[in-house]
């Protein structure tokens, strides 16, 4: 799987972008994940988590660098505010650039109390807005103090958005602020409510940055229950639940959703949960809409 055109160029030329999440690497053995990832078809980039839910996983930047070197595809490591001081953050970002990483998703990071390590403390020396600004500074050849450094980075900065947020006005304002800090594009949380998605896109498109809408196929009703009980800002409407109870597959529902919004977005971010075949089916379906 080779990717000749970088993500920044594709975003700039208006290409429809396909990304997914490989997840975080548990332990030191990468071979299984590399084997899994090489079977993706039509992807533009793979996201790699940064110790999600404060669980121990391989450093996202290093894992993403290996994936990029081995598979020749763009990677987007998640980079949290949780674990690094301001100095350490800058050093790690410079190192990421030296390793060939060109995409970064700036995010707050799950608090340590979500994880298994008692006494573990979050650093949170800055927030996600400040992290985006810091990355943008490094792209301009300056550090956190606006002092010039030798050379500059060339990161494409991804940011998150929640289409199903309870307060859409606040969410749009957060997106505006992220853009002001230097965000280049957005990968959103999944959304299943067509009316809410339409309302979100009507506002978000006015911001002038590419939006990759989150798509997470509902593989079963157990997942629906988990989403409605555990995922903040994400709700599966009763109408969708009824359709599934009557035999409609989550993949069919995802296809209908993509068809509804395909021409209003610049890509989809697929929460494939490690199911390569399902992810490939979604990409193939969306490509046929063009």
BELKA-V361489 format. One record per run of one state. SS is the DSSP state (H for helix, E for strand, - for the rest). FROM is the first residue (numbers start at 1). TO is the last residue. If there is no record, write none. Layout:
ss = {SS	SS}
from = {FROM	FROM}
to = {TO	TO}
//
This chain:
ss = {-	H	-	E	-	H	-	E	-	H	-	H	-	E	-	H	-	E	-	H	-	H	-	E	-	E	-	E	-	H	-	E	-	H	-	E	-	H	-	H	-	H	-	E	-	H	-}
from = {1	7	13	17	22	31	38	45	49	52	55	60	72	74	81	86	99	103	108	112	115	128	140	142	143	148	149	156	162	168	182	185	191	194	208	210	216	221	231	238	246	250	265	267	271	276	289}
to = {6	12	16	21	30	37	44	48	51	54	59	71	73	80	85	98	102	107	111	114	127	139	141	142	147	148	155	161	167	181	184	190	193	207	209	215	220	230	237	245	249	264	266	270	275	288	290}
//
